[in-house]
């Protein structure tokens, strides 16, 4: 919700909540818990304590409502409480986060709670917006706290004055801190591009020997130094759009349905609803922590109700080139999409068959290293998919596929187009087919093939779908194909994958 609208709504709710109106207290939690969750999620980089921080922040805020003299300042007051809770969590760790980012492992994060992945998937980010989200992993720990607030300022959820108040800094000092953080973020965006480039700079592969794939300031500076001195890599940052423009109007990340805090809130709300009906109508205030958590629970359930949308995608057997969305009836109007169950992968010429929903926490598959002489950083998802396909081709006696930049460009453009125009097919809404797309990028082919999938984020899951004994598998294990390009984009239905295979015209 827009910051001004949110502020007006919040003032009315705060005054009613201060008067002891239980429904207003519940509505207050439902309105503001997503903001608290987003601040904590980015500041703690998806740490498992995010749920605890969000819950404790709302409890403290509800406890202190009587002492809030200016209800219109509730939002900045709430954000300040959130930041204090975040710092308490840092201080409670084995050691404080080190300025400069040399120590970023004060506790292990829950891999299912990676806030960058949640941001990309839940908001359907692609292109430069996705790069900005992924670049946040490269910030120093102290700057992640600032990023959590600046991201909301850039998206219109906070004002600069509220940001400065939450940091307990003057506006001038805040401006200096923001500029420093933005420079790190821009450096991180170029690092993300360089590590995911097709093909990767050979000199960069040497520079990153020994890099274990965990972003930190040491490797950010080392890779950025290479980029500045490399004519090939330096060009990667020339078309970067300002991050503020990319984040403007971006929605808050919805609280995941699998969040431990939400599961607890739902259980508590159901219990209180049947055991304490009188308290809800007497406006008697707060009796203790249990009562406060009950209101927090009911508010959290309301948040889930308005941000969840499930879709079921089907592919009729007699129309293999069409994909018809069939939405389920939601409980309330959705505010943000949630990735649905994994749909079927669309073949080139045969009808697709629905496949089982993949696990919410796909296991990361190690990329083959038979042809690598050094230990590179974790490859991009597209590169992982090609490597996995080449493993299967080796089993079938076929030579590995080579990544062709033209095929990659065609595949990426089609993946982006499917997300942008909301279709899932080998033929776009203008009637342009795969062969025409490959010809348009300058690839002179003697034969071609294309596989599509939508939903799963794990390359291993996508390859498993395509190893279906049908046309997908036939395409991948056709020894006549020599080149490949892979495109990946993220939309409301999850990840959209395009794999274009080709044999050059001799």
C-alpha positions in Angstrom: 0.0 0.0 0.0 1.2 3.6 -0.7 3.0 5.2 2.2 0.5 8.1 2.5 -2.5 5.9 2.3 -0.9 3.5 4.8 -0.2 6.3 7.2 -3.8 7.7 7.1 -5.2 4.2 7.6 -2.7 3.4 10.3 -3.6 6.6 12.3 -7.3 5.6 12.4 -6.5 2.1 13.5 -3.9 3.1 16.1 -6.4 5.5 17.8 -9.1 2.7 17.9 -6.5 0.2 19.1 -5.4 2.5 21.9 -9.0 2.8 23.0 -9.1 -1.0 23.5 -10.9 -2.0 20.3 -9.8 -5.6 19.7 -10.9 -5.6 16.1 -8.8 -2.5 15.5 -5.9 -4.2 17.1 -6.3 -7.2 14.8 -6.6 -5.0 11.8 -3.5 -3.1 12.9 -1.5 -6.3 12.9 -2.9 -7.4 9.5 -2.0 -4.0 8.0 1.5 -3.7 9.3 2.9 -7.2 9.8 4.0 -7.5 6.1 6.0 -4.3 6.4 7.8 -5.5 9.5 8.4 -8.9 7.8 10.0 -7.3 4.8 12.3 -5.1 6.9 13.4 -8.0 9.0 13.7 -10.4 6.0 16.1 -8.1 4.1 18.1 -6.9 7.1 18.7 -10.5 8.3 19.2 -11.9 4.8 16.5 -14.5 5.2 17.8 -15.8 8.6 15.6 -18.2 10.5 15.0 -15.6 13.1 13.0 -13.4 10.7 9.7 -14.8 12.0 10.6 -14.3 15.6 11.7 -10.7 14.9 8.4 -9.9 13.1 6.4 -11.5 15.9 8.2 -9.9 18.8 8.1 -6.5 17.1 4.4 -6.6 16.8 4.0 -7.7 20.4 6.2 -4.9 21.6 4.3 -2.4 19.5 1.0 -3.5 20.9 2.4 -3.4 24.4 3.5 0.2 23.9 0.5 1.6 22.2 -0.7 3.5 25.3 2.6 5.4 25.4 2.4 6.5 21.8 1.4 10.2 21.9 1.3 10.8 18.2 -0.7 8.1 16.4 0.3 9.5 13.0 3.9 8.6 13.7 3.1 4.9 14.3 4.8 3.7 11.1 8.2 5.3 11.8 7.8 4.2 15.5 7.1 0.6 14.4 10.1 0.6 12.0 12.3 1.8 14.8 11.1 -1.0 17.0 11.8 -3.5 14.2 15.4 -2.2 13.7 16.0 -2.4 17.5 14.8 -6.1 17.4 17.1 -6.8 14.5 20.1 -5.4 16.4 19.1 -7.4 19.5 19.2 -10.6 17.3 22.6 -9.6 16.0 23.9 -9.0 19.5 22.5 -12.3 20.7 24.5 -14.2 18.1 27.9 -15.7 18.8 29.5 -12.4 17.5 28.5 -9.1 16.2 28.4 -8.6 12.4 31.7 -7.2 11.3 31.7 -4.0 9.3 33.3 -4.8 6.0 31.6 -8.1 5.7 34.5 -10.4 6.6 32.3 -12.4 8.9 28.8 -13.0 7.7 28.0 -16.4 9.3 27.0 -15.5 12.9 24.4 -18.1 12.6 23.3 -20.4 9.7 20.3 -19.1 7.7 17.4 -21.4 6.9 17.9 -22.2 3.2 14.1 -22.2 2.7 13.9 -18.6 4.0 16.3 -17.0 1.5 14.7 -13.6 1.2 16.3 -12.9 -2.2 14.7 -16.0 -3.6 11.4 -15.2 -2.0 11.6 -11.6 -3.5 12.3 -12.9 -7.0 9.6 -15.7 -7.0 6.8 -14.0 -5.0 7.1 -10.7 -6.9 7.8 -12.3 -10.3 11.0 -10.3 -10.8 13.0 -10.7 -14.1 15.6 -8.7 -16.0 17.3 -5.9 -14.1 14.8 -6.0 -11.2 15.9 -9.6 -10.6 19.6 -8.5 -10.8 19.0 -5.9 -8.1 17.4 -8.5 -5.8 20.3 -10.9 -6.4 22.9 -8.1 -5.9 21.6 -7.6 -2.3 23.4 -10.8 -1.3 26.7 -9.0 -2.0 26.2 -6.2 0.5 28.1 -5.9 3.8 26.0 -6.9 6.9 25.7 -3.3 8.2 24.5 -2.1 4.8 21.8 -4.8 4.7 20.0 -3.1 7.5 20.0 0.2 5.6 19.0 -1.7 2.4 15.9 -3.1 4.2 14.7 0.5 4.8 15.9 2.1 1.6 14.2 -0.6 -0.5 10.9 0.4 1.1 11.7 4.0 0.5 12.4 3.4 -3.1 9.2 1.4 -3.5 7.1 4.1 -1.8 6.4 2.4 1.5 8.6 4.7 3.7 9.7 8.3 3.5 13.3 9.5 3.8 12.4 11.2 7.1 11.1 7.9 8.5 14.2 6.1 7.2 16.5 8.5 9.0 14.4 8.3 12.2 14.6 4.5 12.2 18.4 4.7 11.9 18.5 7.4 14.5 20.6 9.5 12.2 20.4 13.1 10.8 19.0 13.4 7.3 22.5 14.5 6.1 24.2 11.4 7.6 21.5 9.2 6.3 22.1 10.6 2.7 25.8 9.7 3.0 25.0 6.2 4.2 22.5 5.6 1.4 24.9 6.7 -1.3 27.6 4.4 0.1 25.2 1.5 0.2 23.9 2.2 -3.4 27.5 2.1 -4.7 27.9 -1.4 -3.1 24.6 -2.4 -4.6 25.6 -1.2 -8.1 28.9 -3.1 -7.8 26.9 -6.2 -6.8 24.7 -5.9 -9.8 27.7 -5.9 -12.2 29.2 -8.9 -10.3 25.9 -10.8 -10.7 26.0 -10.1 -14.4 29.7 -11.1 -14.8 29.2 -14.4 -12.9 26.1 -15.2 -15.0 27.5 -14.1 -18.4 27.2 -16.4 -21.4 30.0 -17.3 -22.1 31.9 -16.3 -18.9 35.1 -14.3 -19.2 38.0 -16.8 -19.1 40.1 -14.4 -17.0 37.3 -14.1 -14.5 37.3 -17.9 -14.1 41.0 -17.6 -13.0 40.2 -14.7 -10.6 37.5 -16.7 -8.9 39.6 -19.9 -8.3 38.8 -21.0 -4.8 35.5 -19.0 -4.5 33.0 -21.2 -2.8 30.0 -19.3 -4.1 29.0 -17.5 -0.9 28.8 -13.8 -1.6 30.8 -11.5 0.7 32.7 -8.2 0.5 36.1 -9.7 -0.1 35.0 -11.5 -3.3 32.8 -8.6 -4.3 35.8 -6.3 -4.3 38.1 -8.8 -6.0 35.6 -9.5 -8.8 34.7 -5.8 -9.2 38.4 -5.0 -9.5 38.7 -7.5 -12.3 35.6 -6.0 -14.0 37.1 -2.5 -13.9 40.3 -3.7 -15.6 38.6 -6.0 -18.2 37.4 -4.5 -21.4 34.9 -7.4 -21.9 33.4 -7.3 -18.4 33.4 -3.6 -18.0 30.8 -3.3 -20.7 28.3 -5.3 -18.6 27.4 -2.3 -16.4 26.8 0.3 -19.1 23.0 -0.2 -19.5 22.1 -0.4 -15.8 18.9 1.4 -15.0 18.9 3.2 -11.6 17.8 0.9 -8.9 15.3 3.5 -7.5 13.4 3.4 -10.8 13.3 -0.4 -10.8 12.0 -0.6 -7.3 9.4 2.2 -7.6 5.9 0.9 -6.9 7.2 -2.7 -6.2 4.9 -4.6 -3.8 5.9 -6.0 -0.4 7.0 -9.6 -0.4 4.0 -11.7 0.9 4.6 -13.7 4.0 5.1 -17.3 2.9 2.4 -19.8 3.7 5.0 -22.2 5.1 6.4 -19.6 7.6 6.8 -21.2 11.0 5.4 -18.0 12.6 2.3 -18.1 10.4 1.7 -21.7 11.2 1.9 -20.9 14.9 -0.3 -17.8 14.5 -3.0 -19.8 12.7 -3.0 -22.5 15.4 -3.2 -19.9 18.2 -5.9 -17.9 16.5 -8.1 -21.0 16.1 -7.6 -21.8 19.8 -8.4 -18.3 21.1 -11.5 -18.0 18.8 -13.1 -20.9 20.7 -11.9 -20.2 24.2 -11.9 -16.4 24.7 -14.9 -14.9 22.8 -15.7 -12.5 25.6 -12.4 -10.7 25.4 -13.1 -9.7 21.9 -16.2 -7.8 22.7 -15.4 -6.2 26.1 -12.5 -3.9 24.8 -10.8 -4.7 28.1 -7.3 -4.3 26.7 -4.4 -6.8 27.0 -4.3 -9.4 29.7 -0.9 -10.8 28.8 1.4 -12.2 26.2 -1.0 -15.0 25.2 -3.7 -12.5 24.4 -1.4 -10.3 22.4 -0.2 -13.3 20.4 -3.8 -14.2 19.8 -4.5 -10.9 18.1 -1.2 -11.2 16.3 -2.3 -14.6 15.1 -5.7 -13.4 13.8 -4.0 -10.5 12.0 -1.5 -12.8 10.4 -4.2 -15.1 9.1 -5.9 -12.0 7.5 -2.7 -11.2 5.8 -2.4 -14.7 4.3 -6.0 -14.6 3.1 -5.5 -11.5 1.0 -2.2 -12.4 -0.5 -2.7 -15.9 -1.7 -3.7 -17.1 -5.2 -3.5 -20.6 -6.5 -3.6 -21.4 -10.1 -4.0 -24.8 -11.9 -2.6 -25.0 -15.4 -3.8 -27.7 -17.9 -2.8 -28.7 -21.4 -5.6 -30.3 -23.4 -4.5 -33.5 -25.1 -5.9 -32.4 -28.5 -4.3 -28.8 -28.4 -0.7 -29.2 -27.5 0.1 -25.6 -28.5 -2.3 -24.0 -26.1 -2.0 -23.5 -22.3 -5.2 -22.5 -20.6 -5.1 -21.0 -17.0 -7.8 -22.2 -14.7 -7.7 -20.2 -11.5 -9.1 -21.6 -8.3 -11.6 -19.5 -6.3 -9.6 -17.4 -3.8 -10.9 -16.6 -0.3 -10.4 -12.9 -0.9 -9.0 -10.6 -3.6 -5.3 -11.4 -4.0 -2.7 -8.7 -3.4 0.3 -10.5 -4.8 0.8 -13.7 -6.7 2.2 -16.9 -5.2 4.0 -19.5 -7.4 1.5 -22.3 -8.1 2.0 -26.0 -8.3 4.3 -27.1 -11.1 2.6 -27.3 -14.4 3.3 -29.6 -17.3 6.2 -28.9 -19.6 5.2 -28.1 -23.1 6.8 -30.2 -25.9 7.5 -29.2 -29.5 5.0 -31.5 -31.2 3.3 -33.7 -28.7 0.8 -32.8 -26.0 2.1 -32.2 -22.5 1.2 -34.4 -19.6 0.8 -32.9 -16.1 3.7 -33.7 -13.8 3.9 -33.9 -10.0 4.4 -30.8 -8.0 8.1 -30.4 -7.1 9.3 -30.0 -3.5 9.3 -26.5 -2.1 12.9 -26.9 -1.2 14.6 -28.5 -4.2 18.0 -30.0 -3.6 20.8 -28.1 -5.3 22.5 -30.3 -7.8 26.2 -30.0 -8.2 27.3 -29.1 -11.7 29.5 -31.6 -13.5 33.2 -30.8 -13.2 34.7 -33.3 -15.7 35.6 -30.5 -18.1 36.7 -27.9 -15.6 40.3 -27.4 -14.6 39.5 -25.0 -11.7 36.8 -24.8 -9.0 34.5 -22.1 -10.4 31.8 -20.3 -8.4 28.3 -21.9 -8.6 27.1 -21.5 -12.2 23.9 -19.8 -13.2 20.7 -21.9 -13.3 20.9 -21.8 -17.1 24.4 -23.2 -17.0 23.5 -25.9 -14.5 20.6 -27.0 -16.8 23.0 -27.3 -19.8 25.5 -29.3 -17.7 22.8 -31.7 -16.4 21.5 -32.2 -20.0 25.1 -32.9 -21.1 25.4 -35.6 -18.5 22.4 -37.4 -19.9 23.7 -36.9 -23.5 27.0 -38.6 -22.4 25.1 -41.6 -21.1 23.4 -41.8 -24.5 26.7 -41.5 -26.4 26.2 -38.0 -27.7 28.7 -35.2 -27.6 28.0 -32.3 -25.1 26.0 -29.3 -26.3 27.8 -26.0 -26.8 26.2 -22.8 -25.5 25.6 -20.6 -28.5 25.1 -16.9 -27.7 22.5 -16.5 -30.5 20.5 -19.5 -29.3 20.7 -18.1 -25.8 19.5 -14.7 -26.9 16.5 -16.3 -28.7 15.6 -18.5 -25.8 15.9 -15.7 -23.2 13.8 -13.4 -25.4 11.1 -16.0 -25.7 11.1 -16.7 -21.9 10.8 -13.0 -21.2 8.0 -12.6 -23.8 6.0 -15.4 -22.3 6.1 -13.7 -18.9 5.4 -10.2 -20.3 2.4 -11.3 -22.4 1.1 -14.1 -20.2 1.3 -17.0 -22.6 3.0 -20.4 -22.5 3.5 -21.8 -26.0 6.1 -22.4 -28.7 4.2 -19.9 -30.9 3.9 -16.3 -29.6 0.7 -14.3 -29.8 1.9 -12.7 -33.1 2.2 -16.2 -34.7 6.0 -16.2 -34.7 7.3 -19.8 -34.4 10.6 -21.1 -33.1 12.3 -21.5 -36.4 11.6 -17.8 -37.2 13.0 -16.7 -33.8 16.2 -18.6 -34.4 16.6 -17.2 -37.8 16.0 -13.7 -36.6 19.0 -13.9 -34.2 21.3 -15.0 -37.0 21.5 -18.7 -36.3 21.7 -20.6 -39.6 20.2 -24.0 -38.7 19.9 -27.3 -40.4 17.6 -28.6 -37.7 16.2 -27.3 -34.4 14.2 -28.3 -31.4 12.6 -26.5 -28.4 11.6 -27.6 -24.9 9.5 -25.4 -22.5 8.7 -25.8 -18.8 7.0 -23.5 -16.3 6.9 -23.6 -12.5 10.0 -25.2 -11.0 13.0 -23.1 -10.1 15.5 -26.1 -9.8 17.3 -27.0 -13.0 17.4 -30.6 -11.8 13.6 -30.6 -11.6 13.2 -29.2 -15.1 15.6 -31.8 -16.6 13.7 -34.6 -14.7 10.5 -33.3 -16.3 12.0 -33.4 -19.7 13.4 -36.9 -19.3 9.9 -38.1 -19.8 10.5 -40.7 -22.6 8.7 -38.4 -25.1 9.6 -35.5 -27.4 11.5 -33.5 -24.7 13.9 -36.4 -24.1 14.2 -37.1 -27.8 15.2 -33.5 -28.3 17.8 -33.5 -25.6 19.4 -36.8 -26.6 19.4 -36.2 -30.3 23.1 -36.5 -31.2 22.5 -34.4 -34.3 22.1 -31.3 -32.2 25.3 -29.4 -31.5 24.4 -26.1 -29.9 22.0 -25.0 -27.2 20.7 -21.8 -25.5 18.6 -21.5 -22.4 16.3 -18.7 -21.3 14.9 -18.2 -17.8 12.4 -15.6 -16.6 10.1 -15.4 -13.6 6.4 -14.6 -13.6 3.3 -15.1 -11.6 3.2 -18.9 -12.5 6.8 -19.4 -11.4 9.9 -19.8 -13.5 9.6 -20.0 -17.3 12.3 -22.1 -19.0 13.1 -22.1 -22.7 15.7 -24.5 -24.2 16.5 -24.0 -27.9 18.6 -26.7 -29.6 20.2 -26.5 -33.0 22.5 -27.9 -35.6 24.3 -25.3 -37.7 23.9 -25.3 -41.5 27.1 -26.7 -42.9 
